[in-house]
Structures are given as structure tokens and as C-alpha cells.
Amino acid sequence: MALFDTDVLIVGAGPTGLLLAGDLAARGVACMIVEREPGGSKLSRAFVVHARTLEQLDARGVADELIETGAIFETMRLFGNLELDMSLLRSRFPFLLCTPQYNTERVLENRASRLGVEVLRGIEVVGLRQDAGGVDVNMRIAGTVHTRRAKFAVGADGVRSVVRDALGVPFLGRSAVDSVMLADVRLSRLPAHELALLSTSAEGFCFIAPFGDGRYRIIAWDRRRPLPSSAPVTLQEVSDIARRVMGSDLGLHDVRWLTRFHSDERQVPDYRVGRVFLAGDAAHVHSPLGGQGMNTGLQDAANLGWKLAAAVQGWAPDGLLDTYHAERHPVGSMVLALSGRLLTTALARTRRARAIRATLPIINLLPPAAQRLRETMSGLSISYSAPPGSHPLAGRRVPDVLLTGEAQRLYAALRAGRFVLLAPADEPAVMGIPLPATVMHATPMSGRLPLMLVRPDGYIAWASTAEDPATRLSGLRSALTAWCGVPPASSDHNLGSASSGRSDQRARG
């Protein structure tokens, strides 16, 4: 057996694992993805794709492909009485996309396949161990246990993660609500609102949303029937709670999927344990209300992929891999708190709590509050902490920016998988320092933007509005050292440009 069978071994071929595998392969990193289930999923657990996730998919060139598979909705409806106008989002994707999870998986698996990734299915991981140099993963293949060695491993294997259990990492939290019913059906009558995200009453709640293919997802909870999650579900049971909550079951019929589950609110304390990382539902799980789960996992992968590639390729600055936990754990905690508040509001048990819920439409009379809620639900408000003294933009998401030259847009330029330095063509700081191969220079059409170094995941690593060219140059040198693995005195790096497409041929030292 070779010293390493692969650079990164990913356990789990759901959306999180597939996006991560594609990102690694796009950067030339060898990866192996193994999945316990023998065939691709035909179920539709998740179905809402939010604006920030679509931006991340746009940076990989597959957003438009996914949008074609589903239905677009500009209104998000909460609790039957609060409507959020998502068309006011400051994004190229000011809407919700509803599409079954298997469409997201198919698009991401096709991308990974084009990049040379093979998904090995029907393989069960049964344990792992790690040392200072790598990770040995034990897996059962055709009844026999084999060991594969990788430099790093990622557990993207869901709420019942074998990787998490093998690490001995606790999954802290609680069971929030039992006996939630899920059904994928057709309707004889269309809902009054194009996306009635959540309707509630003293009887329970009923969530309904279209997939765009003539079918609808219903998630319902009946306060009167707290059955165990193992109890079978009947279409009549779903119909009954829908009528009691919404006044009509809309003629639901032709069921494709019926199940019952309990909703947990849990998170691991550490997203990184040595050379092993946890992502997606293996790291955090919460109420489905708000449609945050798959989106959070995909954004975990977008954060982790380029950092793992940097470590494998040897240019990662000290501590870069630790920033995965430092940045994504707080986001996971925020999502747990948000979905928990939505669930608590939906389950309002007292008359006073239900009266408070009835007053929620007042948010739309307060534009700043409505915009904050829109941006929180869509993921656009997510930002990462920056060192003291950083520019206020550091750590924040960067919106799409129009560029001169071939790329035309920032998120198109990000498809190269590199940092992007946004600066005028004649910026003295750019002229005064060679850029490494991990960074490309792009010229924004607007001359009013700050000088910005944008990370491969679309967040601002560094920005400057200093008037003194020497100050900008010094700041850029420090940023390249901190983020891009450039030694402070280095001067023998490739110069890449999104606006010109030119680069010199000097090898990176």
C-alpha cells in the first residue's frame, strides 16, 4: 500500500461531501469520497437553497444549472402572517430556490465527476485512527475490512456520523420536538400563497412548499398525537393536521414519500480534531424550519475546501486550518439559535405566546428590521471575525462586482479557485509587489471600491482605503503573508490577472 492512498478522504456523498470533493479536485488535490448507501439518493430531505448558497454555487459555475431544476420564489412566508420580500436582497440571486435535494446532489456530483472524482458507493466506514502524519480509515468493502490512508479526512456523513463517533466527539444538545411528519405529495388545489413556508395554530404547525415539478413538500406536527418517531405515518394523518392548521388539506394525494422523525438541536464542540474535520449534519443539526440545514453544510464545505488544498499543497499559513472551526462553529451556533427560535414560535403553547406571534407582521413596517431578517435567513449576513485594527470590511461577504476584461464578474473570476485582488490596473501597491500563483488581479469597473483581497470563498480577507501608497503596499504584503502563504521577503511568485489573463512563467518557490 502506498504511503498515502489519497490526500483527502471524505466520508459521505451528500451535498456537503460532494461540493468539498469538487473543490479539492478543482485545485488538483487527490480525494476519495466513500458513501455507505449503494445508490444515489432519490429522497428530498432538503429543498430550499438560499441566496448565499447560490452565490457559492455561482463561484463554481453551477448555480444556473441548479436553478433550472426548481422553482423561484421572491416571497418567504413565516407563521402564515409574516411575509419577507426576498427580492430586496442585495444579491444576484434575490429569491428562494425550491428544488429537491437529489437535484442538488446530482449537479454537484456531475461537477465532481467532470473534475475526476469518483464516488465509491456501498462502502461502510467502521473506524479510524490518526497520527501526526495522516489518518487511517477502516472501511468494509464487500464484507471485508480494508484500510485506506489519507493526509486528512472529513466526516460529512450526516447526523449519525460514524466519523464523529470514531473521534469520540460529543454531539451536544437536545431533542427539540418529536413526531414531525414529512410527506411529498401532489395537490388538487394550489395554496393561496406561492410559498407558504409555515402555518401555525393551537393544533400544531404545517409547512408547505413546492418543488417546481408539480409536487409539494409538507412538514407537519400534530400537538394532539405525540407518537414515537418509529410509528408509521398515513396520508390521512397528514391531511387531518393540514385541515386543522390551514383550514384545508388542498386535496393532497399521490404521495411519493411519507416518514416521521424527531427534530434535534445539536452541535459538536470541535469541528477539527487533529487531521480530521466534521462538516454538515455531522457537525450540527437543527429544526428544518427556515431551510438552513443543507445550506449551512454547503457553506461549511466552501470554507474548508480551499484551506485543505492549501495544507496539502504546502502553502497554508500557520493556523489556516484552525480558522475552519473558528469561523464555522459560530455560524453553526447562530443557525441553531435561529431555527430554535422559529421552532419555539411555531410551537407557541400559551395564549400570550400565540398573541406575540400574531404581531410579527409589524417587522415589515420597520425596513431595517425586515432587511436584517431577510439577510439572516438568506445567509448574506454571515461574516467572519477579523484581527483588531482590520478594515471594517474584513471578514464580510463580498457581493458580485463587475470587472473589466474577460471574467466580467467577481464570482466568475472566483471560479479559478484563487484569491482575487480587486484593484485598479494602475494601483501602485499592485505594481510594487509580485503576486503569488494563489492570487489573481482583477480590475473592478467602479473606481470607488476599496482595495480588497477576496478569499476563494467570497469573503474579504483584507481591505484598505489608505491614501498613502506605501501604507497600502505594506498592508497588502502583510495580508499576502497572513492568508496566502507568502514569505515576507518573497519576490519570485507568479503574477496572475483576471483582467488580462496573462501570467509570467516563473515557478513559485
KOLFI-949377 format. One line per 4 residues: number of its first residue (from 1); their letters; for each residue y, x, z of C-alpha. Coordinates in Angstrom, 1 decimal, always signed. Each point is the difference from the previous one (the first is absolute). Layout:
// KOLFI-949377
NUM = a = Y:X:Z  ...
END
This chain:
// KOLFI-949377
1 = malf = +0.0:+0.0:+0.0  +3.4:+1.3:-0.9  +2.4:+0.9:+2.8  +1.9:-3.2:-0.8
5 = dtdv = -1.4:-2.9:-2.0  +3.5:-1.3:-0.4  +3.6:+0.5:+1.3  +0.4:-3.5:+1.5
9 = livg = -2.8:-2.5:+0.7  +1.3:-3.6:+0.3  -2.2:-2.6:+1.7  +0.8:-3.5:-1.3
13 = agpt = +0.8:-1.3:-3.5  +2.5:-2.7:+0.9  +3.6:+0.1:-1.1  +1.0:+2.7:+2.5
17 = glll = -2.8:+2.4:-1.0  +0.4:-0.6:-3.7  +3.7:+0.7:+0.0  -0.5:+3.1:+2.0
21 = agdl = -2.7:+1.3:-2.3  +2.1:-0.6:-3.0  +3.0:+1.9:+1.6  -2.2:+3.0:+0.9
25 = aarg = -1.6:+0.1:-3.5  +3.4:-0.3:-1.6  +1.0:+3.2:+1.8  -3.1:+1.9:-1.0
29 = vacm = -1.8:-0.4:+3.4  -3.7:-0.5:-0.2  -1.0:-3.1:+2.0  -3.1:-2.1:+0.6
33 = iver = +0.2:-3.7:+0.9  -3.1:-1.7:+1.5  -0.4:-3.7:+0.6  -2.8:-1.7:+2.0
37 = epgg = +0.0:-3.2:-2.1  -2.0:+0.4:-3.2  +2.3:-2.0:-2.3  +3.7:-0.5:-0.2
41 = skls = +1.5:-2.8:+2.1  +0.4:-3.4:-1.6  +1.6:-1.4:+3.2  +3.7:-0.6:+0.4
45 = rafv = +0.8:+1.0:+3.6  +3.6:+1.1:-0.7  +2.1:-1.5:-2.7  +3.7:+0.7:+0.7
49 = vhar = +1.6:+3.1:-1.4  +3.5:+0.7:+1.3  +3.0:+1.7:-1.6  -0.4:+3.4:+1.6
53 = tleq = -3.6:+0.2:-1.0  +0.9:-0.9:-3.6  +2.5:+2.8:+0.1  -2.8:+2.4:+1.0
57 = ldar = -2.2:-1.3:-2.7  +2.9:+0.4:-2.5  +0.2:+3.7:+1.0  -3.6:+0.1:-1.2
61 = gvad = +0.5:-1.9:-3.2  -2.2:-3.0:+0.9  +2.4:-2.6:+1.5  +0.5:-1.9:-3.3
65 = elie = -3.7:-0.1:-0.6  -0.6:-1.5:+3.4  +2.8:-2.5:-0.4  -1.6:-1.4:-3.1
69 = tgai = -3.1:-1.0:+2.1  +1.9:-2.3:+2.4  +2.8:-2.4:+0.6  +3.6:+0.9:+1.0
73 = fetm = +1.9:-2.0:+2.7  +3.6:+0.5:+0.9  -0.2:-2.1:+3.2  -1.9:+0.8:+3.2
77 = rlfg = -0.6:-3.0:+2.2  -0.6:+0.4:+3.7  -1.1:-2.7:+2.4  +0.8:-2.8:-2.5
81 = nlel = +3.7:+0.1:+0.7  +1.3:+3.6:-0.6  +0.5:+1.1:-3.6  +0.7:+3.6:-0.8
85 = dmsl = +1.6:+0.7:-3.4  -1.8:+3.2:-1.0  +1.9:+0.1:-3.3  +2.9:+1.5:+2.1
89 = lrsr = -2.1:+3.1:+0.7  +1.6:+3.2:-1.3  -3.0:+1.2:-1.9  -1.4:+0.0:-3.5
93 = fpfl = -2.5:-2.5:+1.4  +1.9:-2.7:+1.8  -2.9:-2.4:+0.5  -3.5:-0.4:+1.5
97 = lctp = -3.0:+0.6:-2.2  -3.0:-2.1:+0.7  -3.3:+1.3:-1.4  -3.5:+0.3:+1.4
101 = qynt = -0.8:+3.3:+1.6  -2.7:+0.7:-2.5  +2.7:+0.3:-2.7  +1.8:+2.6:+2.0
105 = ervl = -3.3:+1.9:+0.5  -0.8:-0.2:-3.7  +3.4:+1.3:-1.0  -0.2:+2.9:+2.5
109 = enra = -3.6:+0.8:-0.8  +0.8:+0.1:-3.8  +2.9:+2.4:+0.8  -2.3:+2.2:+2.1
113 = srlg = -2.7:+0.0:-2.6  +2.5:+1.0:-2.7  +0.9:+3.0:+2.2  -3.7:+1.0:+0.3
117 = vevl = -0.9:-1.6:+3.4  -3.5:-1.6:+0.3  -0.6:-2.6:+2.6  -3.5:+0.6:+1.5
121 = rgie = -1.2:-3.4:+1.2  -2.9:-1.0:+2.2  +0.4:+3.0:+2.2  +0.2:-0.5:+3.7
125 = vvgl = +1.8:+2.6:+2.2  -1.9:+0.4:+3.2  +1.9:+2.7:+1.8  +2.2:+3.1:-0.3
129 = rqda = +0.9:+3.2:+1.8  +2.8:+2.4:-0.6  +0.9:+3.6:+0.7  +3.1:+2.2:-0.6
133 = ggvd = -0.8:+0.3:-3.7  -1.2:-3.4:-1.2  -1.8:-3.3:+0.6  -3.7:-0.7:-0.4
137 = vnmr = -0.7:-3.6:-0.9  -3.5:-1.4:+0.4  -0.9:-2.8:-2.4  -3.0:-2.0:-0.8
141 = iagt = -0.9:+0.1:-3.7  -3.0:-2.0:-1.2  -1.5:+0.1:+3.5  +0.5:+3.7:+0.6
145 = vhtr = +2.8:+1.6:+2.1  +2.0:+2.7:-1.8  +3.0:+2.0:+1.1  +3.1:+0.7:-2.1
149 = rakf = +2.6:+2.4:+1.1  +3.8:-0.4:-0.8  +3.1:+1.7:+1.1  +1.4:-3.4:+1.2
153 = avga = -1.4:-3.5:+0.5  +1.8:-3.4:+0.1  -1.4:-3.1:+1.5  +1.2:-2.9:-2.1
157 = dgvr = -3.0:-2.1:+0.9  +1.5:-3.0:+1.6  +0.1:-1.8:+3.3  -3.6:+1.0:+0.8
161 = svvr = +0.6:+3.6:-0.9  -2.9:+2.3:+0.4  +2.3:+3.0:-0.3  +2.1:-1.2:+2.9
165 = dalg = -3.1:-0.6:+2.1  -1.4:+3.5:-0.8  +3.3:+1.5:+1.1  -0.1:-1.9:+3.3
169 = vpfl = +3.5:-1.3:-0.6  +0.7:-3.3:+2.0  +1.2:-3.0:-1.9  +2.5:-1.3:+2.6
173 = grsa = +1.2:-3.6:+0.0  -1.4:-3.5:+0.4  -1.5:-2.9:-1.8  +3.0:-2.2:-0.8
177 = vdsv = -1.6:-3.3:-1.3  -3.5:-1.2:-0.6  -1.5:-2.3:-2.6  +2.5:+0.4:-2.8
181 = mlad = -1.3:-1.6:-3.2  +0.4:+1.4:-3.4  -0.6:-1.8:-3.3  +0.7:+0.8:-3.7
185 = vrls = +0.2:-3.4:-1.8  +1.5:-2.0:-2.8  +2.5:-2.8:+0.7  +0.4:-3.4:-1.7
189 = rlpa = +3.7:-0.2:+1.0  +2.4:+2.9:+0.1  +1.9:+0.9:+3.2  +3.6:-1.2:+0.3
193 = hela = +1.1:+3.7:+0.2  -1.2:+2.7:-2.3  -1.0:+2.2:+2.9  -0.5:-1.9:+3.3
197 = llst = -0.8:+3.1:+2.0  -0.6:-1.6:+3.3  +0.1:-3.6:+1.3  -0.4:-0.8:+3.7
201 = saeg = -0.4:-2.9:+2.4  -1.3:-0.7:+3.4  -3.4:-0.3:-1.7  -0.1:+3.6:-1.2
205 = fcfi = +1.1:+1.8:-3.2  -0.7:+0.0:-3.7  +0.9:+2.7:-2.4  -0.1:-0.7:-3.7
209 = apfg = +0.8:+2.3:-3.0  -0.9:+0.1:-3.7  -1.8:+2.9:-1.6  +1.4:-0.8:-3.4
213 = dgry = -3.3:-0.8:-1.6  -0.2:-3.6:+1.0  -1.5:+0.7:+3.5  +1.6:+0.0:+3.4
217 = riia = -0.6:+1.8:+3.2  +0.0:-2.1:+3.1  -0.1:+1.6:+3.5  -0.2:-2.6:+2.8
221 = wdrr = -0.4:-0.3:+3.7  -0.9:-3.2:+1.9  +1.1:+0.0:+3.6  -2.6:-2.7:+0.8
225 = rplp = -3.0:+1.9:-1.3  -0.2:+3.5:+1.5  -3.3:+0.9:-1.5  -1.5:+3.5:+0.0
229 = ssap = +0.5:+2.1:-3.1  -3.7:-0.2:-0.8  +0.2:-3.8:-0.4  -0.3:-1.2:-3.6
233 = vtlq = +3.0:-1.5:-1.7  +0.0:-3.2:-2.0  +2.5:-1.1:-2.6  +0.5:-3.2:+1.9
237 = evsd = +1.1:+2.0:+3.1  +2.6:+1.8:-2.0  +1.1:-3.3:-1.6  +0.4:-1.7:+3.3
241 = iarr = +2.3:+2.6:+1.6  +2.0:+0.2:-3.2  +0.7:-3.7:+0.1  +0.9:+0.1:+3.7
245 = vmgs = +2.4:+2.9:-0.4  +1.5:-0.6:-3.5  -0.5:-3.7:-0.3  -2.3:+0.5:-3.0
249 = dlgl = -2.9:+2.2:-1.1  +1.4:+0.0:-3.5  -3.4:-1.0:-1.3  -1.7:+3.4:+0.7
253 = hdvr = -3.3:+0.4:-1.8  -2.2:+2.5:-2.0  -0.3:+2.5:+2.9  -0.7:+3.6:-1.0
257 = wltr = -0.1:+1.5:+3.5  -0.2:-1.3:+3.5  -0.1:+2.1:+3.2  +1.2:+0.1:+3.5
261 = fhsd = +1.4:+3.0:+1.8  +1.8:+1.1:+3.1  +3.4:+1.7:-0.2  +0.4:+3.2:+1.9
265 = erqv = +3.1:+2.0:+0.8  -1.1:+3.7:+0.3  +1.1:+3.5:-0.8  -1.4:+3.5:+0.6
269 = pdyr = +2.1:+2.3:+2.1  -0.4:+2.9:-2.5  +0.0:-0.2:-3.8  -1.1:+3.6:-0.2
273 = vgrv = -2.9:+1.7:+1.9  -0.2:+3.6:-1.2  -1.0:-0.1:-3.7  -0.8:-3.7:+0.0
277 = flag = +2.6:-2.8:-0.6  -0.2:-3.7:+0.4  +1.9:-2.4:-2.3  +0.2:-3.7:-0.7
281 = daah = -2.1:-2.4:+2.1  -1.9:+2.9:+1.5  +3.3:+0.9:+1.7  +1.6:-3.4:+0.6
285 = vhsp = -0.9:-3.7:-0.3  +2.1:-3.1:+0.8  +0.6:-3.6:-0.8  +0.0:-0.8:-3.8
289 = lggq = +3.2:-2.0:+0.4  +2.7:+1.7:-2.0  -2.5:+1.6:-2.4  +0.7:+3.5:+1.4
293 = gmnt = -3.5:+1.5:+0.3  -0.9:+1.3:-3.4  +3.6:+1.0:-0.6  +0.1:+2.1:+3.1
297 = glqd = -3.3:+1.7:-0.9  +1.2:+0.8:-3.5  +3.2:+1.5:+1.4  -2.1:+2.1:+2.4
301 = aanl = -1.8:+1.4:-3.0  +3.3:+0.7:-1.9  +1.3:+1.9:+3.1  -3.2:+2.0:+0.5
305 = gwkl = -1.0:+0.9:-3.6  +2.6:+2.6:-0.9  -0.2:+1.6:+3.5  -3.7:+0.5:-0.3
309 = aaav = +0.5:+1.4:-3.5  +2.5:+2.5:+1.4  -2.4:+1.1:+2.6  -2.9:+0.4:-2.4
313 = qgwa = +2.2:+1.9:-2.5  +1.4:+2.3:+2.7  +3.7:-0.8:-0.2  +0.3:-2.5:+3.0
317 = pdgl = +2.6:+1.1:+2.4  -1.0:+0.3:+3.7  -0.4:-3.4:+1.5  +0.0:-2.0:-3.2
321 = ldty = -3.3:-1.7:+0.6  +1.1:-1.0:+3.5  +2.8:-2.0:-1.5  -2.5:-2.5:-1.3
325 = haer = -0.7:-1.3:+3.5  +3.6:+0.5:+1.1  +1.3:-2.2:-2.9  -2.7:-2.6:-0.5
329 = hpvg = -1.1:-0.7:+3.6  +3.5:-1.5:+0.8  -0.2:-2.1:-3.2  -3.4:-1.3:+1.0
333 = smvl = +1.3:-0.9:+3.5  +3.0:-1.8:-1.6  -2.4:-2.0:-2.3  -2.2:-1.0:+3.0
337 = alsg = +3.1:-1.2:+1.8  +1.3:-1.9:-3.0  -3.3:-1.7:-0.8  -0.5:-0.7:+3.7
341 = rllt = +3.4:-1.8:+0.3  -0.9:-2.0:-3.1  -3.3:-1.0:+1.5  +1.5:-0.8:+3.4
345 = tala = +2.6:-2.2:-1.7  -2.7:-1.7:-2.1  -2.1:-0.7:+3.1  +2.9:-1.3:+2.0
349 = rtrr = -1.7:-1.9:+2.8  +2.9:-1.5:+1.9  +2.6:-2.6:-1.0  +2.7:+2.6:+0.7
353 = arai = -1.6:+2.6:-2.2  -0.4:-2.5:-2.9  +3.6:-1.0:+0.4  +1.1:+3.6:-0.3
357 = ratl = -2.2:+0.3:-3.1  +1.8:-3.0:-1.5  +3.4:+1.8:+0.3  -1.1:+3.0:-2.2
361 = piin = +1.8:-1.2:-3.2  +3.2:+1.0:+1.7  -0.9:+3.5:-1.1  +1.0:-0.9:-3.5
365 = llpp = +3.5:-0.8:+1.2  +0.3:+3.6:+1.2  -0.2:+2.1:-3.1  -0.4:+3.4:+1.8
369 = aaqr = -2.9:-1.4:+2.1  -1.6:-1.6:-3.1  +0.3:+3.3:-1.9  -1.6:+2.0:+2.9
373 = lret = -2.9:-2.4:+0.1  -0.5:+0.2:-3.8  +0.0:+3.8:+0.0  -2.3:+0.1:+3.0
377 = msgl = -2.5:-2.3:-1.5  +0.1:+1.8:-3.4  -0.3:+3.5:+1.5  +3.3:+1.1:-1.4
381 = sisy = +1.5:+0.6:+3.4  -2.7:+2.6:+0.9  +1.5:+3.4:+0.7  -1.2:+3.2:+1.7
385 = sapp = +1.8:+2.1:+2.7  +1.9:+3.1:-1.0  +1.0:+3.1:+2.0  +3.2:-0.2:+2.0
389 = gshp = +3.1:+0.8:-2.1  -1.6:-1.3:-3.2  +1.9:-2.0:-2.5  -0.2:-3.8:+0.8
393 = lagr = -2.0:-0.6:-3.2  -2.8:+2.5:+1.0  -3.2:-1.9:+0.6  +1.0:-3.1:-1.7
397 = rvpd = -1.6:-1.6:-3.0  +1.9:+0.8:-3.3  +0.4:-2.9:-2.4  -0.6:+0.5:-3.7
401 = vllt = +2.8:+2.1:-1.6  +0.9:+0.1:-3.7  -0.3:+3.5:-1.4  +1.1:+1.8:-3.1
405 = geaq = -2.7:+1.5:-2.2  -3.5:-1.0:-0.7  -1.1:-1.4:+3.3  +2.8:-2.6:+0.1
409 = rlya = -0.9:-1.2:+3.5  -0.7:+1.8:+3.3  -3.3:-1.8:+0.6  -1.1:+1.0:-3.5
413 = alra = +0.9:+3.6:+0.8  -2.1:-0.3:+3.3  -3.1:-0.6:-2.1  -0.2:+3.8:-0.4
417 = grfv = -0.9:+0.1:+3.7  +2.7:+2.5:+0.9  +3.2:+0.0:+2.1  +3.0:-1.0:-2.1
421 = llap = +3.3:+1.7:+0.6  +2.7:-2.5:-1.0  +3.1:+2.0:-0.9  +2.5:+0.3:-2.9
425 = adep = -1.0:+2.4:-2.7  +2.9:+2.4:+0.9  -0.6:-0.2:+3.8  +0.6:+3.6:+1.4
429 = avmg = -2.8:-0.3:+2.5  -2.5:-0.7:-2.7  +1.4:+2.8:-2.2  -0.2:+2.4:+3.0
433 = iplp = -3.6:-0.4:+1.0  -3.3:+0.0:-1.9  -2.0:-3.1:+0.7  -3.7:+0.2:+0.8
437 = atvm = -2.7:-1.7:-2.2  -0.2:-2.8:+2.5  +3.6:-1.1:-0.7  +1.6:-1.3:-3.2
441 = hatp = +3.7:-0.5:-0.6  +1.2:-3.3:-1.3  +3.6:-1.0:-0.8  +1.1:-3.4:+1.1
445 = msgr = +2.2:-2.0:-2.3  +2.3:-0.8:+2.9  +2.2:+2.9:+1.1  +0.7:-1.6:+3.4
449 = lplm = -3.4:+0.6:+1.6  -0.5:+2.6:+2.7  -2.1:+3.1:-0.8  -3.5:-1.2:+0.9
453 = lvrp = -3.5:+1.5:+0.2  -2.4:-2.9:-0.4  -3.6:+0.3:+1.3  -3.0:-0.9:-2.2
457 = dgyi = -0.4:-3.2:+1.9  +3.6:-1.2:-0.7  +1.7:+0.9:+3.3  +2.9:+2.3:+0.4
461 = awas = -0.9:+3.4:+1.4  +3.6:+1.3:+0.0  +3.4:-1.0:-1.2  +3.5:+1.5:+0.0
465 = taed = +3.5:-1.1:-0.6  +1.5:+3.3:+1.1  +3.0:+1.0:-2.2  -0.6:+3.8:+0.4
469 = patr = -2.6:+1.2:-2.7  -1.2:+2.8:+2.4  -0.8:-2.6:+2.7  -1.9:-2.1:-2.5
473 = lsgl = -1.9:+3.1:-1.2  -0.9:+1.0:+3.5  -1.1:-3.5:+0.8  -2.2:-0.3:-3.1
477 = rsal = -1.6:+3.4:+0.7  -0.9:-1.2:+3.5  -1.3:-3.3:-1.3  -2.3:+1.7:-2.5
481 = tawc = -1.3:+2.3:+2.7  -0.6:-2.9:+2.4  -1.6:-2.4:-2.6  -1.2:+1.9:-3.0
485 = gvpp = -1.6:+3.1:+1.4  +2.6:+2.4:-1.4  +0.4:+3.2:+1.9  +3.7:+0.5:+0.9
489 = assd = +0.4:+3.1:-2.2  -2.2:-1.3:-2.8  +1.4:+0.3:-3.5  -3.0:-0.1:-2.3
493 = hnlg = -0.7:-3.7:-0.5  -0.2:-2.3:-3.0  +3.0:-2.0:-0.8  -0.9:-3.6:-1.1
497 = sass = +2.4:-2.6:-1.3  -0.5:-3.7:-0.5  +3.1:-0.1:-2.2  -0.8:+2.8:-2.3
501 = grsd = -3.7:+0.2:+0.2  +0.3:+3.9:-0.1  -1.6:+2.5:+2.4  -0.3:+3.7:+0.1
505 = qrar = -3.5:+1.5:-0.1  +0.2:+2.3:+3.1  -3.0:-0.6:+2.2  +0.7:-1.2:+3.5
509 = g = -0.6:+2.8:+2.6
END
